[in-house]
Amino acid sequence: MPEPGSSRIRLDVAYDGTDFFGWAVQPGYRTVQGQIEEGLGAILKRHQPTPTLVVAGRTDSGVHALGQVAHFDLNPDQVNALVRVKRGKVAPRFPNELATMVQRRLGGILVTQPEIVIHRATVAPVGFDARFSALWRRYEYRISDTGALRDPLQRLRTTWHGFKLDLASMQEAAATLIGLHDFATYCKPRPGATTIRTLQSFEWRRDPDGVLVATLQADAFCHSMVRALVGACVSVGEGKLVGTRLVDLRIERARTSEFKVMQAHGLTLMEVGYPEDAGMAIRAAQTRARRELPEDE
């Protein structure tokens, strides 16, 4: 939670991840978080420290976002600097006054970074945490196989696949993975991190141009989980795996070479869902609790 007297700002962000080394700050690499924090540092250079962003979902190198959400906290001195407080005024007259100023100033700095767009800045409700208050994240993955139009204008967000894929078998396989499970098979392990997730939906469709689109929604995704799940379904669509094998692999909870993790550039974070304002703190507390599987899992 913010320090007493601080203001928490929510940012709704979109970006083209092609030329970024992912979301998270990494020394020596250009990242989305790094560019936004550099912008905040420039705005607040006389009022340090530079705020640190907390994000709903840390995307990998090359992954895009249309509906990313992040937050940061401003101390009272920074708030006053942004709203040009004078003559003893100690706070902005309206909450949106601060958020509007943040969006205008930050957008002005990021105009030199056209791959990043701040769609909206708002003063966050009490208890809001961009990561822990989220109810779900929704991703899309785009594949242009031999049955689809290969649009060069969409090449940076669509994977081109050299074989015809069977939509029906991929859809059937995806449905078998829905639910609360340990997805260790489909995650790149991180020390101390759980791989238990609730996959709320997983569906495939063909758009009018023939492009295959996977839509996945979960309470959260572990590292590389979406691209692994998509890759497993692609193996089914190619006829290399039987659809029921995906459940067997999940139960085994071990990394496998039976399918390939898909390339990053076909993946886009579309939206992050949150509860009503009054439920933000409750949801954050629930998310921080350790996840457990039912006894029969």
C-alpha positions, 0 to 999 in steps of 0.5 A: 500500500502507498506510504501515508500521504502518497497518491497511487496512480494507475496507468493503462498502457499499450506497446509494440514489444518488437524492439523491447527486451521485455517489460521488466527493467534489465541493466543494459537493455531497452525495456518498456518499464525502463522507458516509462520510468525514465520518463517519470524521472525526467518529469520529477528530476527535482523531486526524487526518488523516481517512482517504480512501476508495478505491473499486472503481467511482466511480458517477455521480449517481443510480446505486445500489449494493448491492455497492460496495467501498471501503478506507481506511487507519488509522494506529497512533494511530487504531487505538489510539483505536478499540480504546481501547488502554490500559496499553501494549497496542499493537494489537487482540487480534484483527483483527476487533476493529478492524473490528467497532469501525469498523463499529459506530462508523461505522454509528452516525454514518451512522444519520442518512444512511439511504441509506447502509448499511455491510454489513461492515467487515473488516481487508483482506488484505495487498496488497488494493486496492479498485480495483486488486485487483478482477477484475470489476464486475457491474451491472444496469440495469432498464427497465419498457417497455409490456410490464411492470408499472410499480411505483411502489415501484421507480420510483427504480431503474427506467427507464420506457420508452414503447415495447415492446422486443424482448428477443430482438434486444437479447440478440443485439446484446448478445452481439456486444459481449463480449470485449476491445475498445476501447469508446471509442464507448460511453464518455465520454472522460477525458483520459489514461484508456484505454477498452480493457476486457474485457466478460465478459458482457452478458445481458438477461432479463425478470423475472416482472413483465415488467421488462427487466433487463440484467446486465453484467460486465467487468474494469472499466467506463469512464465512462458505459459501462454506460448507453451499452451499454444505450442501444444495445441499447434502440435495437435493441429499438425497431427503430431500429438493426440489432443488427450495427450495434453492432459497427460503431459499436464499431470506429469508436471515435467518439461517436455520436448513433445511440443515447442514453445511458440515465438513471442511476437504472435502474443499480445496482452489484451486486457486485465480485469479487476473487481469493483473498487471496494473489492481491490484490497480484498482481492490483493490479499487473496492473491498473495495467499499460497495456492493449493490444488484440490485433493484429487488433482 
